[in-house]
Each structure stands twice: as structure tokens, then as C-alpha cells.
Amino acid sequence: MKSFDLCVIGGGPGGYVAAIRAGQRGLSVALIEKQHLGGVCLNVGCIPTKTLISGADVYEKALKAAEFGVDISGTVTPNWLKMLERKDDVIGKLRGGVASLLKAAGVTVFSGVATFLGRKEVMVLSGKDAGEKITAKNIIIATGSESLFPSFIPTGPRVLTSTGLLEIKEIPKTLLVLGGGVIGCEFASLFAALGTKVTVVEMLPTILPLIDREVTRLLTNKMKDAGVTIMTGEAMGNIKTTKTGVSGQVGETTLKADYLLVSIGRKPVTSELNLASAGVKTNERGWIPVDQYCRTNVSGIYAIGDIGGRIWLAHLASAMGISAVENICGNRNEFKYNLVPSCIFTNPEIGMLGLTEEQCKEQNINYKVGKFPFAALGKAMAINETDGFCKIIADAETDQVLGVHIVGPHATDLIAEAGPAMQLEITARELGKVIHAHPTLGEALMEAAHAVHGESAHIPTRKKRK
């Protein structure tokens, strides 16, 4: 039995960050990872998808090079196998980087599946270090989530989750996407850019149902312009698969494709943890509830990231990991879910933080809106990416910024500015006073802040009467 101050179960973006922070705080730390350091995000999620999306973006830019005055002779085609090679190279480098950071922080890494023997005891059940037993004063559960695959969907080589779709050796001619959430829309945008005929089926009235309605409408129209067929409001049934393709029924319409991507949700990874031995409770869906300090119902056992069942985002997991360790070390650190930015890597990109208009109405909040289109921005015109807008929602009485929603070029980068602004509870007028460099895309936030008060200088504004 090896003893540590802290044992972290799961080496994803929550677990490995927690382990490193604990090492920085002087704790002795064990980290147990069943497969690859970096978890879903690094290996089969955020990083590989964004690497492939970047390749598709370069391909699209090459096709439009003439619009920038650049002549490219010959045929421009995407090389999928080389894109996959580049994806694997990026993953390998980052995975090695995580290992080096853990080593530098003095973290002892165990390879295998972890299971609880008691409240303070864990054993490596299988894998390279099978049989190792660990006792720890504190334990952090960071095992994450995996794709939900309902029993009514047939299995076969043509029916894939996002993990499987990242490994196919060809660009499909046709692709069915079951689920119009973030994962479904990102893959739809990726393959549509590479020439695949994509159909997205979402049983709810709109794709991305939790997103600001104006943003959703714009993305829907742009995806349709890119050739994506979007079917909403009806479920897909009668799904069948063969060695050469898949089919499904939506209302009276029969759909056929080379592959089916199933992206209708996620489920917790807890089956081998033996949580009962530790006394850790889960909710009716198997997720582990935690309080604002990342504590479970058992003293000394914490849970972070996806396993909490609230928001499935890598940066959330990392932030929770730091919060949990600080609390373990006696540094009171309260975690909040209400200021977690969301990024969607569709074309155009989406970045958002805080309340939507729909949520403000549901909560009876009196609000004002300022919106600025990228089409009116010099930098957006210069890079030929003018679709979309920046939208700021502010409290009508206090002027405090309640929500920021961006759809357009580099929206996933631009949303970072909203975080500190809303954390510090600044007003729209104060945000507008911040001088933004010109010409940059970031000016859209400044202009949208001015627009809250009808004072943007770069969109038509009626003269105020004295």
C-alpha cells in the first residue's frame, strides 16, 4: 500500500491540472489514468477536432485565394490521410507535454483502471500497474464522460460516435448526423467544408437549443448555405446499417448515407469505480453531485469536470481541479458555474458567456441589448470574414453586463474578454470606455457595448433629441 496526500483518478484536463496544482502546493500526489494522459479532450475531443477543422479552414481559404488576389494553379484538394497524420502528431506532442509537466510537479502516475476499496483506499484494477494499492488523505474523481449510445441504435462499422469518426480513413461522400448539439454541428461543419453532403437531424425545434436564438438562426442559415441539410422537430427512427451504409426515417423521408454520427449526449464514466465502497452518492442519471467547493457527500472525496453532470467542458474541468486542490490545502475557494464560457467551432464560430435574451425573459429581468455586425468592422472586411455579430446584454437598471454572445470570425477567442469583464461586474458603459486596438476584431465588443446605449459610432444611429 502506497500512501499519498492526494490521489487523482483520471488524467484528463481536470485531473492532470489538479495533480499539477497539488504538486505545486507541496502535496504528494498519485494520478491514475486508464489510457492516455489528456483524457477525451486531448485525445479524441477538443484537440483532434480543432486540428482537423483548422485543416478544413486552410482548404476553404485556398479555394477562395483569388478573392485576396492570390492565384493558385492546379487542383486544390484536401488530403484526409495527411490531415489525420497531423492530428496524431499534435496529440502526441501535447500528450508528451502533459507527462513532462506531471513529472516536473513530482506527480506519481499509475497506468490502469482505478477502483475504490474504501473511503481512502484505491486499487489499480487493470492495466500496466494492475494490483497497485494506494491510500490517500484526499481523493479527486475526474473520470469524465463518454458518448451516449442508446440501445435502439444498431451497431456496426458505419455507425460511429465522435471518437470513431475521427479515425475513418476517407472523407465520406454522405454523412448523417443524429443530434444537432455542439458535437454534431462541429462535425457537420467540418465535413461539409471538405465536400461531404451532410444531413443533421435534431428532434428539438432548433439546433443548439440552449444558444441565443439570433445566433442559432444565423448559424443555421450559414450551414445551409454550406450545403448542410438541417431537419428539426422530428426524431429519426427505423435506423438500419449495412457494411456499406446507413439509413433512417424522419417523418415520411428516408435518409441514406455512408456513415451515421451518433451525437445525442454523454454519460458518466463510473462503472468500474465501485463508488459504493467509498460511500459516494450519485444522482438518478449516475452523475456525482458536488457543492461549490467541489466536495461530494463524503468528506475528503471531491469530484470535478464532466462527472459532475452539469457542463461538459475541458476548461471547466481544469478550473474545478484547481478549486478542489485549493480547498484541500485549506485555501477556501468557491467555484461557480455561472461564468463558464462556451465555444463552438462551427463556421462561423460561436463564443458565449452569461445569460441569453430568452433566459432574461424567463427570469423577468429588464434588459437592454447592444449589437454590432462584423460587416461594419474594418478588420473583418480585410480578412473577408464579415458574417455574424457581437451582442451584449446588460441590465436595464444597473447597466451590468449579463451576457455576451458572439458569432463570427475568431468568436471563440474574442469571448475571453467577456470573462474578466463579467467577473468584475462592470457595466456596458465601462466596457465601452476601454480602448480597443484598431484594426482588430476585438473592436466589435467595444462597439456592441456602445450600442447598448445607442452610441456606436460605426453603425447608423438616430440623433438624440435634447
BAMILO-339324 format. One line per 10 residues: their letters; for each residue y, x negated, z of C-alpha. Coordinates in pm, whole numbers. Layout:
<nodes>
a = Y,X,Z ~ ...
</nodes>
This chain:
<nodes>
mksfdlcvig = 0,0,0 ~ 332,-150,-115 ~ 646,-48,72 ~ 994,10,-70 ~ 1322,165,35 ~ 1316,385,-275 ~ 1058,494,-530 ~ 1185,647,-854 ~ 938,849,-1059 ~ 1041,844,-1423
ggpggyvaai = 1222,574,-1620 ~ 1449,789,-1836 ~ 1831,786,-1833 ~ 1830,941,-1486 ~ 1553,734,-1332 ~ 1638,388,-1460 ~ 2010,430,-1382 ~ 1922,544,-1030 ~ 1692,244,-986 ~ 1959,1,-1105
ragqrglsva = 2225,152,-879 ~ 1985,132,-584 ~ 1921,-232,-661 ~ 2296,-293,-675 ~ 2321,-136,-328 ~ 2063,-380,-191 ~ 1763,-145,-168 ~ 1410,-250,-253 ~ 1313,-26,-545 ~ 994,75,-725
liekqhlggv = 1017,255,-1059 ~ 711,429,-1207 ~ 720,514,-1579 ~ 421,662,-1757 ~ 506,548,-2111 ~ 828,385,-2230 ~ 1143,292,-2041 ~ 1434,506,-2151 ~ 1239,831,-2146 ~ 1279,1109,-2401
clnvgciptk = 1643,1027,-2472 ~ 1592,669,-2585 ~ 1251,701,-2745 ~ 1217,1047,-2902 ~ 1550,1221,-2842 ~ 1917,1123,-2840 ~ 1897,772,-2981 ~ 1646,815,-3267 ~ 1801,1140,-3388 ~ 2153,998,-3386
tlisgadvye = 2034,684,-3564 ~ 1882,897,-3842 ~ 2190,1121,-3852 ~ 2402,809,-3897 ~ 2186,713,-4195 ~ 2231,1057,-4347 ~ 2605,1027,-4289 ~ 2619,698,-4482 ~ 2424,863,-4765 ~ 2669,1154,-4781
kalkaaefgv = 2966,917,-4780 ~ 2812,718,-5065 ~ 2779,1038,-5268 ~ 3149,1107,-5209 ~ 3265,748,-5260 ~ 3453,837,-5579 ~ 3683,1061,-5373 ~ 3801,744,-5196 ~ 3848,554,-5521 ~ 3519,365,-5491
disgtvtpnw = 3289,367,-5793 ~ 2917,327,-5725 ~ 2698,275,-6030 ~ 2335,382,-6045 ~ 2149,641,-5841 ~ 2214,674,-5468 ~ 1904,789,-5280 ~ 1801,796,-4915 ~ 1515,561,-4824 ~ 1344,752,-4544
lkmlerkddv = 1095,481,-4453 ~ 1375,227,-4409 ~ 1568,478,-4202 ~ 1263,512,-3978 ~ 1235,134,-3953 ~ 1596,109,-3847 ~ 1542,387,-3591 ~ 1247,199,-3441 ~ 1444,-126,-3435 ~ 1731,38,-3244
igklrggvas = 1487,193,-2996 ~ 1310,-139,-2943 ~ 1632,-326,-2872 ~ 1758,-67,-2626 ~ 1420,-40,-2454 ~ 1417,-417,-2405 ~ 1772,-399,-2273 ~ 1671,-144,-2008 ~ 1383,-367,-1898 ~ 1620,-662,-1860
llkaagvtvf = 1869,-459,-1658 ~ 1597,-339,-1421 ~ 1472,-694,-1375 ~ 1824,-817,-1302 ~ 1864,-545,-1038 ~ 1540,-652,-870 ~ 1350,-334,-952 ~ 969,-349,-950 ~ 838,-150,-1245 ~ 495,14,-1241
sgvatflgrk = 338,148,-1560 ~ 144,473,-1536 ~ 147,835,-1426 ~ 264,897,-1069 ~ 124,1149,-824 ~ 221,1233,-466 ~ -22,1156,-185 ~ 222,1279,80 ~ 591,1310,153 ~ 647,935,145
evmvlsgkda = 343,815,-47 ~ 288,792,-423 ~ -2,657,-626 ~ -12,545,-988 ~ -279,780,-1113 ~ -343,633,-1457 ~ -206,371,-1692 ~ -168,-5,-1669 ~ -106,-5,-1293 ~ -356,270,-1205
gekitaknii = -461,264,-842 ~ -140,110,-705 ~ -21,291,-393 ~ 344,297,-289 ~ 516,413,27 ~ 892,466,26 ~ 1158,584,268 ~ 1311,790,-12 ~ 1178,921,-343 ~ 1364,1039,-653
iatgseslfp = 1183,1264,-900 ~ 1315,1205,-1253 ~ 1023,1310,-1473 ~ 1234,1513,-1716 ~ 1123,1782,-1957 ~ 926,1823,-2277 ~ 929,2060,-2574 ~ 808,2413,-2507 ~ 527,2514,-2742 ~ 428,2881,-2692
sfiptgprvl = 66,2984,-2738 ~ 148,3232,-3016 ~ 241,2944,-3248 ~ -57,2787,-3427 ~ -114,2414,-3404 ~ -159,2186,-3700 ~ -17,1878,-3873 ~ 257,2089,-4036 ~ 379,2247,-3710 ~ 592,1999,-3517
tstglleike = 815,1957,-3216 ~ 1118,1730,-3244 ~ 901,1434,-3140 ~ 662,1485,-3430 ~ 939,1544,-3681 ~ 1082,1202,-3601 ~ 760,1041,-3724 ~ 687,1215,-4056 ~ 666,970,-4345 ~ 852,1179,-4602
ipktllvlgg = 1166,1382,-4643 ~ 1039,1740,-4662 ~ 1132,1944,-4967 ~ 1146,2251,-4742 ~ 1171,2293,-4364 ~ 1155,2596,-4136 ~ 1335,2564,-3803 ~ 1233,2806,-3527 ~ 1525,2814,-3285 ~ 1896,2783,-3354
gvigcefasl = 1984,2583,-3044 ~ 2117,2228,-3028 ~ 1796,2053,-3139 ~ 1728,2300,-3419 ~ 2081,2278,-3558 ~ 2094,1898,-3539 ~ 1770,1858,-3733 ~ 1877,2126,-3980 ~ 2199,1934,-4049 ~ 2013,1603,-4077
faalgtkvtv = 1755,1716,-4331 ~ 1997,1935,-4528 ~ 2211,1624,-4579 ~ 1906,1444,-4718 ~ 1834,1721,-4969 ~ 1583,1937,-4781 ~ 1604,2314,-4823 ~ 1628,2426,-4460 ~ 1593,2772,-4307 ~ 1689,2830,-3942
vemlptilpl = 1552,3137,-3764 ~ 1718,3241,-3437 ~ 1623,3565,-3264 ~ 1961,3594,-3087 ~ 2268,3724,-3276 ~ 2409,3375,-3341 ~ 2303,3013,-3347 ~ 2419,2810,-3046 ~ 2470,3129,-2843 ~ 2635,2958,-2544
idrevtrllt = 2904,2789,-2753 ~ 3260,2913,-2810 ~ 3240,3185,-3078 ~ 3508,3033,-3302 ~ 3321,2704,-3301 ~ 2992,2875,-3378 ~ 3141,3067,-3670 ~ 3284,2753,-3826 ~ 2959,2559,-3788 ~ 2758,2849,-3930
nkmkdagvti = 2976,2858,-4240 ~ 2962,2480,-4287 ~ 2584,2474,-4250 ~ 2556,2750,-4509 ~ 2787,2551,-4740 ~ 2544,2260,-4699 ~ 2259,2479,-4822 ~ 2109,2584,-4489 ~ 1983,2943,-4471 ~ 2053,3093,-4128
mtgeamgnik = 1867,3404,-4018 ~ 1972,3555,-3683 ~ 1897,3865,-3482 ~ 1523,3876,-3555 ~ 1221,3686,-3433 ~ 977,3508,-3662 ~ 620,3630,-3640 ~ 288,3605,-3819 ~ 318,3227,-3828 ~ 42,3058,-4022
ttktgvsgqv = -29,2698,-4111 ~ -250,2514,-4355 ~ -298,2149,-4446 ~ -16,2174,-4700 ~ 244,2401,-4541 ~ 351,2682,-4309 ~ 462,3042,-4340 ~ 619,3307,-4120 ~ 755,3659,-4132 ~ 1113,3760,-4044
gettlkadyl = 1155,4133,-4088 ~ 1047,4209,-4443 ~ 1099,3849,-4556 ~ 815,3599,-4587 ~ 920,3238,-4540 ~ 727,2933,-4657 ~ 792,2562,-4609 ~ 635,2217,-4596 ~ 689,2192,-4219 ~ 786,2406,-3920
lvsigrkpvt = 1001,2262,-3642 ~ 950,2445,-3312 ~ 1266,2408,-3101 ~ 1284,2708,-2870 ~ 1325,2546,-2532 ~ 1183,2295,-2288 ~ 954,2291,-1987 ~ 937,2068,-1677 ~ 710,1765,-1658 ~ 545,1818,-1320
selnlasagv = 178,1893,-1387 ~ 47,1560,-1256 ~ 296,1509,-973 ~ 93,1707,-716 ~ 417,1838,-565 ~ 224,2045,-310 ~ 117,1726,-132 ~ 480,1641,-74 ~ 581,1999,6 ~ 835,2010,-277
ktnergwipv = 910,2363,-392 ~ 969,2475,-749 ~ 1116,2798,-884 ~ 923,3060,-1080 ~ 954,2854,-1401 ~ 841,2527,-1247 ~ 1180,2355,-1216 ~ 1282,2183,-892 ~ 1598,2331,-733 ~ 1839,2083,-574
dqycrtnvsg = 2163,2110,-379 ~ 2496,1944,-457 ~ 2361,1615,-318 ~ 2052,1621,-543 ~ 1827,1695,-244 ~ 1511,1902,-274 ~ 1379,2117,11 ~ 1202,1807,153 ~ 1404,1551,348 ~ 1409,1215,169
iyaigdiggr = 1296,1355,-167 ~ 1555,1401,-440 ~ 1534,1534,-797 ~ 1766,1456,-1087 ~ 1819,1537,-1453 ~ 1619,1782,-1661 ~ 1370,1851,-1385 ~ 1642,2047,-1205 ~ 1623,2305,-1483 ~ 1998,2357,-1518
iwlahlasam = 2131,2139,-1801 ~ 1916,1909,-2016 ~ 2147,1620,-2097 ~ 2095,1247,-2059 ~ 2442,1176,-1924 ~ 2394,1447,-1663 ~ 2071,1280,-1551 ~ 2245,943,-1519 ~ 2530,1091,-1316 ~ 2286,1271,-1087
gisavenicg = 2088,949,-1044 ~ 2397,767,-920 ~ 2488,1058,-694 ~ 2139,1068,-540 ~ 2138,694,-466 ~ 2486,703,-313 ~ 2373,982,-83 ~ 2059,787,9 ~ 2283,494,101 ~ 2497,715,323
nrnefkynlv = 2790,737,84 ~ 2850,1113,70 ~ 2855,1200,-300 ~ 2874,1564,-403 ~ 2754,1648,-752 ~ 2899,1932,-962 ~ 2757,2099,-1271 ~ 3085,2249,-1392 ~ 3230,1938,-1559 ~ 2941,1820,-1774
psciftnpei = 3047,1762,-2137 ~ 2818,1878,-2414 ~ 2790,1711,-2755 ~ 2619,1844,-3066 ~ 2565,1606,-3357 ~ 2574,1857,-3639 ~ 2803,1833,-3941 ~ 3074,1883,-3828 ~ 3022,1755,-3475 ~ 3089,1963,-3165
gmlglteeqc = 3221,1847,-2828 ~ 3294,2084,-2541 ~ 3371,2094,-2172 ~ 3453,2379,-1936 ~ 3493,2750,-1994 ~ 3484,2932,-2326 ~ 3708,3228,-2406 ~ 3408,3456,-2364 ~ 3343,3320,-2014 ~ 3708,3359,-1918
keqninykvg = 3692,3725,-2019 ~ 3370,3778,-1825 ~ 3533,3626,-1515 ~ 3858,3823,-1564 ~ 4061,3503,-1594 ~ 4402,3540,-1758 ~ 4421,3253,-2004 ~ 4619,3101,-2290 ~ 4486,2918,-2595 ~ 4626,2628,-2793
kfpfaalgka = 4453,2533,-3117 ~ 4523,2257,-3368 ~ 4340,2216,-3701 ~ 4221,1877,-3820 ~ 4350,1975,-4165 ~ 4703,1917,-4029 ~ 4621,1570,-3896 ~ 4706,1258,-4096 ~ 4404,1055,-3981 ~ 4166,1337,-4066
mainetdgfc = 4311,1356,-4415 ~ 4287,978,-4452 ~ 3913,979,-4376 ~ 3863,1301,-4577 ~ 3721,1497,-4282 ~ 3953,1791,-4229 ~ 3713,2069,-4124 ~ 3744,2200,-3772 ~ 3990,2216,-3486 ~ 4065,2126,-3126
kiiadaetdq = 4103,2419,-2888 ~ 4237,2407,-2533 ~ 4203,2696,-2290 ~ 4447,2699,-1998 ~ 4503,2929,-1702 ~ 4793,3158,-1792 ~ 4946,3132,-1444 ~ 4884,2773,-1335 ~ 4855,2613,-1682 ~ 4549,2419,-1556
vlgvhivgph = 4312,2319,-1837 ~ 3997,2531,-1808 ~ 3813,2436,-2125 ~ 3828,2208,-2427 ~ 3632,2283,-2744 ~ 3636,2050,-3044 ~ 3458,2095,-3375 ~ 3527,1835,-3640 ~ 3522,1459,-3703 ~ 3412,1250,-3404
atdliaeagp = 3427,1553,-3174 ~ 3151,1401,-2959 ~ 3376,1100,-2889 ~ 3700,1294,-2851 ~ 3564,1525,-2582 ~ 3557,1228,-2341 ~ 3933,1266,-2293 ~ 3883,1615,-2154 ~ 3666,1488,-1867 ~ 3923,1294,-1664
amqleitare = 4192,1550,-1753 ~ 3991,1836,-1607 ~ 3855,1627,-1319 ~ 4215,1560,-1214 ~ 4303,1928,-1269 ~ 4601,1851,-1490 ~ 4791,2115,-1681 ~ 4812,2166,-2055 ~ 5178,2064,-2044 ~ 5091,1740,-1864
lgkvihahpt = 4818,1664,-2120 ~ 5070,1723,-2397 ~ 5307,1472,-2240 ~ 5050,1193,-2267 ~ 5149,977,-2563 ~ 4862,954,-2813 ~ 4850,673,-3067 ~ 4924,759,-3430 ~ 4748,796,-3666 ~ 4435,887,-3470
lgealmeaah = 4204,1184,-3435 ~ 4291,1197,-3066 ~ 4631,1340,-3154 ~ 4455,1673,-3207 ~ 4418,1712,-2829 ~ 4786,1639,-2770 ~ 4888,1886,-3038 ~ 4650,2153,-2905 ~ 4799,2105,-2558 ~ 5147,2157,-2703
avhgesahip = 5016,2461,-2892 ~ 4920,2629,-2563 ~ 5297,2681,-2521 ~ 5373,2733,-2890 ~ 5532,2389,-2911 ~ 5316,2188,-3153 ~ 5544,2013,-3399 ~ 5284,1988,-3675 ~ 5181,2348,-3727 ~ 5417,2634,-3819
trkkrk = 5578,2771,-3503 ~ 5826,3053,-3474 ~ 6166,2966,-3334 ~ 6205,3092,-2980 ~ 6489,3329,-2909 ~ 6727,3233,-2632
</nodes>
